[in-house]
Amino acid sequence: MRLLFVDPSSLSYTVETPKESPLGGSQSALCYLLLTLYRKGQEVFLANNRQEISIIAGVPHLPLSALSKENLAFIQPNVCIVLNSAFSIQNLRTILPSSTSLVLWTQHHVDQPAVQNLSDPRIVSLIDRIVVVSEWQRQQYLTEFKLEPSLIVVLRNAVSPYFEHLFSPEEAILQAKLPRIRLAYTSTPFRGLEQLLQIYPRVYQRYSNLELDVYSSMSVYQVSPAEDQWQVLYQKFKELPGVNYHGSCSQTTLAKALKKIAILSYPNTFAETSCISALEAMASGCFIVTSALGALPETTAGFAELVEFTTDAPTYQARYEQALARVIEQFSCPENHAKLESHLRSQVNYVHDHYTWQRRADEWINFLETLVNNQPIVLTTESWKSRLEFYLKSECYELVVETCIQLIQQRPQEADWFAYQGAAYILQGKETEAQLLWSFYMAEYPEEKYFDAAHTWSKILIDLADYEKFSLENRFALASYAYEFQATPKTSATLLNLSIKLSLPPDDIRSLINTLNSSYFENTKTTEDDKKFILETLRNLLVNCEIEEEINKLIENWAEQLGLKKEISHLLFEMILDNPEKMAKNLAETYMKISPIDFAAYHFLASALIRSKSPELALVCANSLLEDSLSLTAVGKDLALSRKIEVLQTYKYNMQLSQEIDHLWRQWLNNIGDFNNYYEYLNRENVSFPTLFYTVSSYFALTHCIDQPSFLKPIFNHRNQLAQEKVPLFYQFNKRQSIKKTFSNNISKPEKIKIGFLGVCFKTHPAGNQIRSFIRLHNRDNLTLYAYSIEYRKEASDNMREWFKAVFDNFRALTEPDAEKIASIIHDDDLDILIDLDSCTIDMSWMALHLKPAPVQATWVGFDASGIPTVDYFIVDPYILPRGAQAWYTETLWRLPDCYLALDGYEVANKTGIRDQLGLSADTVIFLCAQRTSKIQPEMLKLQFAIVEAVPNAVLVVKYHYGSPIFEEWCRSVAEAEGFDLDKLYFLTPNLPEIHRANLYDVDVVLDTYPYTGGAMSLEALWLEVPIVTKVGQQFVARHTYTFLKNVGVEEGIAFNDEEYVNWGIRFGTEPDLRQRVSWKLRQAKRHAPLWNPQRFSREMEQALTAMVHRYRTGELVVPPRHQVGE
């Protein structure tokens, strides 16, 4: 036979090295086996890390680099035997001739890195046999790697020829070993030498005639002394009395030395799979004292003194010391010598009979001849399939074709081979050959076999299409044929996924989706992995392609046919949640078709449809929610009613808006009693905490049409209290009891206050603009600021966000929608006070605040305070809430001296020109109402029409957000009903904030909304020196513009009823001098007014925050000058 032995290790040696130099046991065994096989007439080759080709002792030696496909084709080995490393199997299998058997000969234990990939069945399929060196090792491999028993063969090690016949039959063994009792350690240092260092000195003290020879180093692995990490250990042995340290040596030297050694002292700690050191010692007539670890009991065959091993070093050392002493006593006591001589002679004979390389080489030859002769029937079908798959992935296409042709002849009943052969053609760019192959054999199959074959081929091809190292084009081709043979969820999803990755033209993808929609998966079972893949494919489709009717139909079909309604519903909702404005209008209809009514989800969906300007779908969603909820719970009814009110306010579908909202409002009021009663019995099974959030956030929608804080606030305060009582049902937040702090006694160096800000507004956002001056100007010597930015909805970053990240002392991006985790992050920062910027408009903020992550919590800017019991303060001013408003709030009102916010202006771009855009002359008086459509109420719109009608050459420009052409039609209908001239009514939609502000230069008067007045819009108008007419209400959002005007010193335009509103509007329109005087006041206000004095505001805000913290720490409320608390 022609046999190629491969050692992939870094060691460089020849078959004669063991005779001349130290060499590891596996490599020494390989050398002796090679020489013996050669002498028995076998043609053998050795490939290892030598750098040149040579023939030594008749054995050709090759460098590993010479193992090319061409060279191996020339050598044509019958068998290739790889030493120890299973990691070399893959590469060798790709370059060996297909007729060559591949054997792994391993002496490693299962915990060694070189054999770990035997846990992969695909690797094992490439191996024809695994040779191990003991039955113990075989059992370990069977158990650890779950291998087939027939795959593993035991061929033991043997002793080198230099250890054979050290003693003639007539020679007394003990005579060479006495009277001085010599011990030896001959293994590598990491296998037990450290144990011997502790044991030998104690034994030496008891027996003065002892001597220890240590033959150990790392040079057997060709490690230089400078790199040998055990040098310190060697030195310690050199310093011990009665010890001779030799290091490693050649086999000839060791054989001569061991003949004089009485005892192999090997306190082994390493799981030996065979132990050549033990075999050599047995052949040398040494009594062995070692552990019972690994294969040592099997190797020593009852001749050794074995010690029970334990990882407890002192216990193991004590056991070993006792065993060693017992054996030393046998050598020391002459009356034991006859029995000892017999024991050692039997041991020597046993090794000579069973462990010579002559005997072992015969066993190898028998094994290899059997393997070669029976090669065609060695592998199972699955093993051949794994091997062919490996060949394909290694680009050995001709080898695949050749092997498949052989297998088709040998196993004609199995159709698998045609799939692999055709795949090889496709991967070579020979698609025509693949088509001919499959068409020919399909034509030969009877119908029942045709379907079985198609199923088999489809499965093989789609698995191959998953291999990412194949080109996308080839993967797409494989998937196309897999789908053609059998349309399954996996083939369909793979084909679609690859078409997206290939960036096929939209028409091609649309055509493919239409094809997929024509497939019907009947009684199809999908695995969990397939489900995940299908969902990921749909996600890629939605992210990368325009969402059209075909895609929505595909989603509906797959949800229905594959039983994935729940999973796909979750996916669609997640996509909508991430990008409401884009995804809601495209996916909402499909989502509502496949998803059961979920109050929280539908509530959010309606809101998302508002943002995406999808009026029809928003109404469908709101109606679905309402219709379903009427037959269910009071909570559901509450949510549905409030959401429909919001949808109607946004889109203004018809002239009956006021009546519809009034009807819904009355239903909502009538439901409050049932709602409160039902709330008492809520639990995790019938409600989620986000649903509770929506029952509170409806306050936001109601304030757009109702200004009754004395009535509404108590209702929602009560709801927040109820929600707070339910917190333990949903969260196990265990950090809610913060440690009470005390001020530092060092007055000259006061303790810095840690302040956190929680919200979604750390970006280009109205509230972001309103807080940034304080963030920039706060006293950094006294305050440390933390930002907790809720960012779980994907949005593009902007310059403002980058600014906030840079200016805050600590910026925490909260990207997971997990309120408990958010609260933990905040709590772990050990804040003094947390400021809520979202109120009840953002679910995660609201839920986190309920968990009380900071000892003091306050609400500022944004929307009205929500009434959460764990929020302590609401930061306001003398005007934003009327006197006596404290009665409406659970939070303590903290009124700053002037305004509850201050800015240092706005960025303004070059204007695009409203007059030019709308074709208006320079003398036209432009009234502007620029707000969200939900703020524009019919009653106020009628007042605005009355103002414009009374002013000559005047127009009303309505600039709206979140609306649609439906809103414009509604405005025109209201105008017509009021007899307003439609030629005086114009509409604009949003543009960039900087351009919007610049365009205010073209505006003469801004007409404010009510009962939800302008916030950012009013501030921008005042900065651009444009007069405003506002109606002052009672609730927080009805007094924004009022407090802004008061804080720039302007009384003109402030109205407390409809009549005053109209009168101010007419006066501004007809009295240019009045407009100029107010504009001049606004210009002067920029120099000193509180609204535009952020430096003074920052000091006042710091005073308030410091006083809040002081009160918490000491219990003492110290109100700063001009501040008001609890009024």
VEXPA-817893 format. One record per residue (C-alpha): y, x, z; residue in three letters. Coordinates in steps of 0.001 Angstrom, whole numbers, plus 500000, padded with zeros to 6 digits. Each point is the difference from the previous one (the first is absolute). Example, Ala and Ser with C-alpha at 12.3 -4.5 7.8 and 13.67 -1.06 7.14 Angstrom:
% residues 2
495500512300507800ALA503440501370499340SER
***
This chain:
% residues 1127
500000500000500000MET503594501004499491ARG501803499541503303LEU503727500342500675LEU501051500477503649PHE503695499417500710VAL501834500996503183ASP503543498542499817PRO501115501792503184SER502512502848500047SER497325502591500854LEU499298502787497504SER496527501560500169TYR496867500918498042THR496338499350500697VAL499790503460501617GLU502954499543502363THR497893498852503035PRO498113503275499830LYS503201502010500157GLU502675497898501759SER500464497038502354PRO499809496616498245LEU499874496385501177GLY496669498285500466GLY500301497536497085SER500998502726497558GLN497279502366501266SER497404497273499555ALA501241499429496451LEU499665503694499182CYS496433500253501303TYR498982496810498177LEU501499501268496724LEU498191503317500185LEU496702498370500862THR500292497407497224LEU500828502755497509TYR496941501972501066ARG497897496886499526LYS501089499770496374GLY502844497493500182GLN503192500570498005GLU502771499836502597VAL503807500363499908PHE502491500356502837LEU503605498803499614ALA502344500831502855ASN503395501488500725ASN499270503390498441ARG502459500864497266GLN497682501623497451GLU496787499245498177ILE497125502292500998SER496239500118500360ILE498793501227503394ILE496340500248500939ALA499239498028496839GLY502238497065500944VAL503018499209497776PRO503184499591502094HIS502839497880498595LEU503524499384501289PRO500779496362500716LEU502641500151497292SER497235500543497441ALA498564496540500646LEU501425498337496912SER498451497248497949LYS499355502444497165GLU498305502637502190ASN497837497429501754LEU498983498546496671ALA498847503524499084PHE498142500546503297ILE498454496499499949GLN498784500064503621PRO497227497596500906ASN501451499638503471VAL503315500904501573CYS499813500553503775ILE503341499880501862VAL500199501682503376LEU501577497961502823ASN503066498494498276SER499760496400498825ALA503589500281498773PHE498801502065497025SER497672497296498767ILE502540498072497936GLN501299502968498050ASN496538501379499335LEU498670496689498795ARG502712499865497330THR499122503394498539ILE496216500151500420LEU497753498897497146PRO498810496429500486SER496411501206500271SER500763502229502985THR498997498706503392SER502528500522502771LEU498855500869503531VAL502102500446503124LEU498461502526502425TRP501880499620503229THR499576501666503364GLN503060498249501446HIS499993497432502762HIS501400496571499091VAL503275500704501795ASP500952502865497698GLN502810499396497454PRO497986501321497054ALA497635497011500052VAL502319497146501001GLN500191498530496513ASN496294499176500167LEU501228496793501614SER501207499022496508ASP497118498408498037PRO501670501027496751ARG499641503666500919ILE496431499527501179VAL499127498369496675SER500754503301498254LEU497415501869502081ILE496309499991499113ASP498780501361503319ARG501404501300503273ILE498094502854501642VAL500386500438503752VAL498393502544502328VAL498549497894502815SER498723496525500765GLU502733499652502621TRP502640500712497351GLN498343497490497658ARG500177497238502584GLN503634500792500652GLN500827499684496293TYR498075496755499641LEU501823498484502955THR503501501315499358GLU500204499611496222PHE497593497053499546LYS498031501870497335LEU496752498957498373GLU497088501820501731PRO498497500990496653SER503163501926499150LEU499628502537502815ILE497414502802500035VAL499345502432502871VAL499513503627498948LEU500362502217503024ARG501563503431500340ASN497980503190500408ALA500412503491501406VAL501063502920497888SER497282502393498876PRO501373502609502429TYR498796497884502898PHE496473499594498671GLU497214501999501636HIS502189501842502491LEU496900500171502172PHE496539500850498707SER497127497868501343PRO498936502801502319GLU503531500837501259GLU501033498695503419ALA503267498071499748ILE501074500475503618LEU499566503736499754GLN503023500133497657ALA502107497902502361LYS499387501440503468LEU500647501366502537PRO503751499357499569ARG500619496334499214ILE502397499695497120ARG501699496780498976LEU501711499310496677ALA502459497521498542TYR499844499966496176THR501857496864498845SER503650499456499101THR502484500048502893PRO500976496342499834PHE496451498776500640ARG499629501072503642GLY501343503483500634LEU502739498684502304GLU497337498366502167GLN498099503278500257LEU503149501746501212LEU499917497764503075GLN496230500114500504ILE498992503635499454TYR502082501690502725PRO498412497769502661ARG496480500688498686VAL500720503724499740TYR500874500106503691GLN496508498705500826ARG498015502254497630TYR501076503631499831SER497611500871497151ASN501711497668497516LEU501836501000496876GLU501759497721497471LEU500505500825496322ASP502538497799498169VAL499643499814496218TYR502760497561499180SER503200499828497993SER501565498033497181MET499263502720497462SER496921498000498912VAL502606497744498353TYR501874503032498641GLN502838499563502502VAL501747503290500705SER500411501231503596PRO503750499429499727ALA499403496327499134GLU497170499454502484ASP501396497738502715GLN497188500909502406TRP501066503628500548GLN501132499290503570VAL496522498675500819LEU498335503064498484TYR502226502241502115GLN499014498197503161LYS496331500685499259PHE500746503659499343LYS501497500219503477GLU496977498463501765LEU497398502297501608PRO496575499906498404GLY501330498734496641VAL499878501666496587ASN502257498298497453TYR498887500801496428HIS501579497328497846GLY498147498657496969SER497590502200498090CYS497634500005497044SER496598498317500137GLN498166503338499991THR501992501263502971THR499601496742501901LEU496225499917499436ALA499580503480501512LYS502199499044502960ALA498284496702500766LEU496606501669500201LYS501180501494503285LYS501696496855501290ILE498120497966502620ALA502111496839500073ILE502269498262497500LEU502664498650502356SER501636497249497980TYR501895497435502150PRO500603497932496911ASN502742497362499816THR499789499361496246PHE497718497416498374ALA497686502291498036GLU498238498475497007THR497414502777499978SER501147503294501634CYS498966503106498081ILE500998502123503035SER497291498272502004ALA497415500505497235LEU500854503704499747GLU499689500389503765ALA496646498178500002MET498742502315497246ALA501213502973502085SER498013498944503050GLY503053498993502032CYS499758497279502607PHE502690497448499165ILE502178498307502584VAL502282497451498349THR501113496380500096SER498101496935498858ALA502891499179497689LEU499528498978496357GLY496899501278498224ALA499292502810502499LEU496993498231501579PRO498539499534496513GLU500692503587498905THR498721501698503164THR496842497849499895ALA499322500070503754GLY500316503765500413PHE503521500028501499ALA501441499215503402GLU502299497094499124LEU502927498904502137VAL501371496475500010GLU503483500174498487PHE503080498355501465THR503647500265499049THR500804500660503672ASP500188503804499757ALA499378500902503691PRO496919497760500142THR498630501368496737TYR500607503597501065GLN498216499424503319ALA496993498456498237ARG499858502823497500TYR500299502680502667GLU497014498519501866GLN497889499872496819ALA500914503572499048LEU499112501204503499ALA496570498364499741ARG499232501856496777VAL501323503312501364ILE497626499529502957GLU497078499767497569GLN500952503344498452PHE500629501541503426SER496658498992501522CYS497014502048498640PRO497458497302500901GLU501681497749497430ASN499853502538497197HIS496604499043498575ALA501031496369499670LYS503380501053498650LEU498418502305497427GLU497786497153498786SER502966497656499764HIS502060502448497966LEU497081500877497719ARG499401496318499234SER503703499623499276GLN500024502945497581VAL496906498731498219ASN501494496504499724TYR503072501331498223VAL497914502152497665HIS497831497011499111ASP502829497502499444HIS503329501734499422TYR499713502601497260THR501918499822496741TRP496776500392498047GLN498773496739501452ARG503394498328499709ARG500482501032496359ALA496692498328499096ASP501231496794501647GLU503264500216498037TRP498132500520496728ILE497764496981500630ASN503016497885500935PHE502060501060496954LEU497150499559497534GLU499396496475501286THR503711499252499738LEU500280501271496436VAL496872498254498791ASN500952496640501543ASN503730500072499235GLN500047496832497805PRO498897497753502861ILE501953501568502870VAL503190497915499905LEU500331496292500638THR502062497814497676THR502905500046502436GLU499845503788500221SER500078500316496234TRP502954497610499851LYS501875502086502554SER499203503138498054ARG501190498503496698LEU503183498795501672GLU500537503510501289PHE499451501467496546TYR502563497608498537LEU502573500852502645LYS499333503688499325SER500608499447496256GLU496414500970499099CYS499862497308497350TYR497363501560497739GLU497765500499503032LEU500397496287500799VAL499040498995496472VAL497008502365500013GLU498817498806503415THR500446496323499120CYS497930500382496820ILE497189501519502093GLN500259497298502657LEU499992497209497402ILE496686501407498747GLN498573500525503479GLN501333496773501567ARG500418497500497149PRO499929497054502391GLN503301501074501583GLU503242499178498150ALA502309502174502097ASP499776503065497775TRP501700498297497051PHE503098499393502113ALA500285503649500954TYR499336501202496462GLN502654497656498604GLY502447501102502719ALA499430503609498959ALA500921499080496417TYR503171498208501132ILE501082502910502162LEU499594502286496976GLN502138497716497876GLY496981498685498081LYS500485496309500642GLU498323499019496720THR496754501694501086GLU500131498111503295ALA500493496680498222GLN497090500688497640LEU497718501034502864LEU500717496914502072TRP499982497594497059SER496640501282498754PHE498237499732503330TYR501598496685500925MET498696498568496736ALA496482501089500989GLU500042498304503425TYR498683496473500587PRO502559497651501562GLU498880500359503625GLU499959503788499744LYS503334499972498161TYR501791498513502983PHE498319502384502441ASP500966502969497840ALA503579498772499591ALA500324499631503749HIS498607503506500566THR502201501615497362TRP503097498216501256SER499385501235503552LYS499475503606498882ILE503015500089497693LEU502389498421502501ILE498933502475502674ASP500707502832497573LEU503378498470499165ALA500981500474503654ASP499774503795499683TYR503606501144500108GLU499465503370498283LYS499057498326496743PHE503009499326497824SER501577496575500364LEU499193499273496360GLU496297500748500506ASN499905498019503231ARG501596497068498215PHE497403500227497215ALA497138500078502511LEU501463497033501864ALA500474498075496737SER496319500324499122TYR499003499195503582ALA502026496786499755TYR498521499231496593GLU496460500358501322PHE500736497883503065GLN503275498515501175ALA500004500410503776THR502860500095502489PRO499595503773500228LYS499987500612496243THR502947497656499537SER502068501572502764ALA499181503529498857THR500963499251496423LEU503279498436501112LEU500770502814502410ASN499457502650497339LEU502141498146497481SER502844500137502525ILE499457503691500682LYS500009500671496266LEU503321498152499705SER498706497965497102LEU502607497953498122PRO500826496686501698PRO498491498034497121ASP496690501864500385ASP499891499365503738ILE500919496353499423ARG497167499715497475SER497575501608502432LEU501024497620502775ILE499449497050497677ASN496518501352499307THR499319500391503712LEU501199496471500590ASN497310498775497642SER497267501548502160SER498301497893502620TYR498190501635502915PHE497340497567501095GLU498146500630503281ASN501405503504500125THR499713501935503240LYS502639502644500541THR499649502862502442THR502720500859502489GLU500827503098497945ASP500282497875496852ASP502309497574501796LYS502264502836501089LYS500046501366496463PHE500789496613498475ILE502878499499502422LEU501324503479499286GLU499787499323496261THR501985496803500409LEU502557501887502062ARG500377502603497229ASN500319497228497432LEU502760498258501940LEU501892503218500653VAL499782501440496498ASN500096497024497651CYS502310497128499306GLU498546497011501812ILE499370497298497414GLU497943496856499699GLU496835501906498996GLU500113502131503144ILE500455497002502284ASN497098498285498280LYS497827503089500532LEU500919500060503683ILE499076496323500363GLU496697500486498146ASN498907503000502036TRP501058498389503274ALA497909496924499176GLU496961501546498333GLN499596502993502318LEU500686498137503209GLY503027502177500690LEU502632497350500620LYS500753501255503497LYS500142503674499015GLU502051499449496852ILE502351497665501884SER500619502794502478HIS500612502436497161LEU502504497714498291LEU501820499347503246PHE500146503738500707GLU501474500602496534MET502585497267500576ILE500770501372503442LEU500602503488498590ASP502306498848497219ASN501061496373500503PRO502648499851497299GLU497680501205497238LYS496612498721501045MET500704496578501490ALA501067498360496755LYS497009501482498123ASN497234499437502528LEU501017497080502180ALA498445497296497829GLU496665501785499856THR500167500782503699TYR500514496331500822MET497071499012497779LYS497444502270501664ILE501349500228503540SER499651497365502705PRO503238498933501645ILE501028502567502569ASP503234499102501759PHE501281503526500505ALA498991501138496511ALA501412496980498192TYR503135500188502120HIS500532503596498887PHE499037499150496418LEU502667497321499757ALA502538502516501266SER498780502583497492ALA500317497488497165LEU503584499383501064ILE500681503723499758ARG498284500216496618SER502089497124498625LYS497047497723499302SER501280496548500909PRO497160497925498618GLU497301502050501723LEU501989500172503211ALA500127496207500070LEU496286499737499160VAL499214502373502854CYS502234498140502450ALA498562496645498945ASN496433501317500293SER500760501228503467LEU501591496714500967LEU497352497750498479GLU497145501902501597ASP501650500390503381SER500710496294500438LEU496300499399500555SER499547503027502253LEU501990501343502943THR503464499659501438ALA500553503712499462VAL499066499675496354GLY502334497081499562LYS502838501915501645ASP499524502954497675LEU499724497871496901ALA503113497967500742LEU502191503023500765SER498799501891496947ARG500647497097497672LYS503505499695501453ILE500538503665499126GLU498646499595496472VAL502212496964499361LEU503051501803501366GLN499375502940497718THR499449498219496714TYR501840496694500380LYS497541498161497766TYR501898496718499721ASN502942497936501153MET497968498509502854GLN499988503363501761LEU501913498819503061SER497853496924500413GLN496743501958499573GLU501020502636502488ILE501171497359502439ASP496645498241499671HIS498081503241500580LEU502264500899502910TRP499274496685501705ARG496261500498499474GLN500324503454501509TRP501817498576503021LEU497402497272500466ASN497254502640499968ASN501470502116502826ILE498210498132502790GLY496626500244498244ASP500716503628499207PHE500641500911503648ASN496921498115501182ASN497792501613497369TYR501404503432500761TYR498661499860503526GLU496415500029498704TYR500332502669497331LEU497492502856499979ASN498855502789497696ARG497655497654498153GLU502599497493498829ASN503128502126499501VAL501138503558499371SER502953501734501580PHE501752500312496594PRO499753496202499745THR501829499744503314LEU502673502262498534PHE500583497566497147TYR500445497127502434THR502913501991501451VAL501412501486496798SER500623496485498685SER503147500143502159TYR501449502263497288PHE499498497322497313ALA501384497180502120LEU503253501825500782THR500868499853496294HIS500502496258500183CYS500402499175503697ILE502653501262502419ASP498713498678503313GLN499225503034502194PRO500155498005503227SER497110497923498626PHE498045502507497878LEU500134503103502211LYS498139498416502954PRO497249498826497640ILE499396503474498653PHE500481501679503366ASN497171497808501237HIS497843500976497017ARG500548503668500708ASN499015499420503612GLN496825498253498883LEU499257502868497608ALA500536502527502783GLN497401498200502097GLU497515500318497118LYS500458503772499601VAL496918500883502139PRO497842497966497615LEU500833502307497127PHE500882503403501448TYR498596502288502651GLN503146502088500170PHE499614501847503302ASN503289501884500103LYS502291497129500748ARG500918501143503500GLN502417502829499323SER500850502547502696ILE503316499259501596LYS502331502969499594LYS502821501224502187THR503185501770499058PHE500204503736500463SER501845501027503143ASN501758502700498024ASN503180498133499077ILE501398502898498006SER496972499900497759LYS499033496325499572PRO496620499000498642GLU500019499135496289LYS499166496410499137ILE497254499416497441LYS500816497064497722ILE497690498572497354GLY500922497775497051PHE497289497753498555LEU500303498344496599GLY499585499938496237VAL503626500833499259CYS499937503812499870PHE500764499919496296LYS502530498355497677THR500278496817502007HIS502866497967501516PRO498925500770503565ALA499505503646499072GLY503625500167498884ASN501105498333503227GLN498274502448502361ILE500471503282498169ARG503447500816501414SER498715499841503552PHE496938502052499079ILE502274502623498467ARG502648500060502746LEU497992499593503214HIS500387502641502675ASN497059502319499486ARG500546501624503379ASP499230496722501749ASN497660498125497654LEU496789500788498147THR499314497519497202LEU496632498889498613TYR499511497922496861ALA496873497840499665TYR500016499041496344SER497586497229499038ILE498801500965496534GLU496597498393499447TYR501325498178496944ARG500239502504497186LYS503526500600498828GLU501646502779498058ALA501883502425502183SER503758500228499636ASP502834502304501012ASN500896497938503053MET496484500333501388ARG500103503748499503GLU503338500056501822TRP498549498122502964PHE497020502346500099LYS502346502955500183ALA502482498643502564VAL497628498545502609PHE498642502422502585ASP496545498508499412ASN498989497819497058PHE496668498154500241ARG498780498390496777ALA497722497115501056LEU497817499416496955THR497205497936501552GLU500425496271500709PRO498628500377503503ASP502293498742502766ALA497935501519502785GLU500048503409498364LYS503764499714499411ILE500512499115503656ALA497843502950501089SER502001502424497868ILE503245498708501484ILE498644500048503539HIS498709503553499676ASP503518501185499139ASP501043498932503521ASP503219498265498979LEU502668498739502341ASP501011497151497712ILE498724498494496746LEU502421498203497675ILE498566497311497745ASP501721499731496613LEU497761497287498493ASP499924497151502515SER497497497360498828CYS500177500920496295THR497288502700499936ILE496542499328501411ASP499123503515501196MET503284500464501858SER499667496634501695TRP496401500640501045MET500693503536501238ALA502923498799502126LEU497710497496501715HIS497933502971501204LEU503036501479501819LYS499574503634498877PRO503320501041501606ALA501357499236503480PRO503239498553498589VAL500153498082496706GLN503030498617498180ALA500783498266496687THR502920501142497854TRP501443499132496540VAL497722498323497463GLY499171496403500841PHE500486498045503210ASP498021500963503112ALA496548498438499866SER499399499072503645GLY497075502365500680ILE499589500136503802PRO499511503776499947THR503396500602498352VAL502641500550502675ASP503334500016498150TYR501750498702496900PHE502935502211498983ILE502903497813498817VAL503796499830500293ASP502683497523501188PRO500012498059496703TYR496515500036498493ILE498845497451502591LEU502178497386501692PRO500649499933503720ARG497128498466501909GLY497405501165497439ALA498051501811502729GLN498439496626500825ALA498204500077496640TRP498421503455500422TYR497199501528502041THR501494503411499225GLU503039501107501982THR503023499980497708LEU501790503338500082TRP503401499549498393ARG501608503206498766LEU503796500113500329PRO500905499340496350ASP497348499643497289CYS496224500239500233TYR500038502518497126LEU502359502364498199ALA499896501772496667LEU501859502819498348ASP500040498300496616GLY497826499570496951TYR499188501971496877GLU501735498439496995VAL499177500762496372ALA502053499398496842ASN500241496297499373LYS498414498355496985THR502587497192500133GLY499251496372500819ILE502932498815497905ARG498831501830496911ASP496395498983500578GLN500883496319500304LEU502893500008497525GLY502651499101502603LEU503667500820499618SER501932502198502390ALA501871497017501479ASP496859497975500739THR499521499475503723VAL496392500982500762ILE498280498464503001PHE496680501696500770LEU497047498711501978CYS497382502783500043ALA496966499367502202GLN496308499241500080ARG499373496587498502THR498567498809503322SER503444500475501592LYS501764497862497382ILE499869496470501369GLN501097496936497988PRO502665498910502510GLU501755503360499885MET499621500210496231LEU501829496686499703LYS502827501379502156LEU500227503019497712GLN500183497733496953PHE502875498144501696ALA501863503258500581ILE499629501207496410VAL500966496631498550GLU503226500092502019ALA500996503483498777VAL501393500280496456PRO498253502473497717ASN497261500616502581ALA496245500492499592VAL497053500175502362LEU497551502856499453VAL496678499532501785VAL498101503245500348LYS496578499300501391TYR496924501860501247HIS496340498924500001TYR500755497015497785GLY499180498963496474SER501436497915497165PRO498808496985502028ILE502684500842502541PHE502659500158497301GLU498971496572498701GLU500201498608503518TRP503522501399500433CYS501051498396496733ARG498458496695501070SER501961500071503264VAL503158500886498070ALA499519497149497556GLU499379497559502846ALA503277501129501571GLU501862499765496711GLY500561503744499943PHE500904501603496678ASP496935502048498993LEU502198502324497981ASP501285501313503312LYS496500500860501264LEU498472503418499284TYR496892501775501189PHE499143503640500597LEU496807501660501174THR499779503142502170PRO500778503528498888ASN500052503309501842LEU501811499782503364PRO502553502641499029GLU500854498138496764ILE500046496638501779HIS502598501351502426ARG502105501476497223ALA499985496654498201ASN501608498418503052LEU503282501502498752TYR499954497172497419ASP499579497318502674VAL502968498174501509ASP498286498099502812VAL496500499983501508VAL498713496606501134LEU497542500396502841ASP496837497960500571THR499087497892503003TYR498092499574502315PRO498621503449499114TYR503100502038499221THR500334503270498190GLY499052503232501688GLY499941502939497631ALA501921497999497368MET502870499286502387SER500177503630501138LEU500097501203496405GLU502758497522499079ALA502108501073502971LEU499545503679499115TRP501150499182496447LEU502977498117501511GLU499018496572498656VAL501044496926502048PRO497165497845501336ILE499812496348500952VAL497357499322502638THR498960497018502061LYS499170500953503598VAL496902498472501562GLY498174500314503295GLN496907502081499237GLN499931503765499581PHE499664499905496198VAL502807497465499701ALA502548502426501499ARG499451503322498182HIS503092499774497843THR501999498605502900TYR499442503056502186THR500628502355497072PHE503360498340499283LEU500973500049503668LYS499159503697500128ASN502240500855497037VAL502874497966501441GLY499941497215497381VAL500229496358501033GLU500670498666496514GLU496930498374498487GLY498328499080503324ILE499082496306499989ALA498381497955502722PHE499340496903497881ASN499623498929496373ASP503637499014499607GLU501260503381501154GLU497476501699497693TYR501333498147496957VAL503628500494501010ASN499608503749500421TRP498225500204496656GLY502762498128498206ILE502709502049501686ARG498373503286499004PHE499589498718496442GLY503542498714499586THR501933502552502079GLU499746503475498475PRO502314501319502715ASP497564498849502673LEU497164501800498268ARG502120503155499772GLN501009499838503687ARG496386499658501082VAL498924502785497657SER502718502210501495TRP498788499156503514LYS496464500912498972LEU501211503292498549ARG501852500841503206GLN497013498959502111ALA497983502883498575LYS502223502329502007ARG499459498562503477HIS498087496705500159ALA496815499921502136PRO497826498970497043LEU500863503243498189TRP500098502280503060ASN496418501191500462PRO501055502881502288GLN501341497597502634ARG497116497611499453PHE497458502787500526SER501497500855503394ARG499918496325501009GLU496412499600498797MET498983503104501948GLU501627498550503119GLN497994496799499624ALA496685501764499402LEU500562502398502884THR500801497107502323ALA496852498122498929MET497828503017500745VAL501805500659503281HIS499327496442501051ARG496303500390499260TYR499723503287501828ARG501992499092503094THR500206496225500045GLY503801500240499989GLU502037498338497238LEU503192501962499312VAL501977498238497281VAL502273502361498033PRO503674499029499580PRO500640497155497508ARG496248499306499625HIS498659496583500988GLN496434499342501126VAL498224496674500269GLY502877497829498748GLU
***
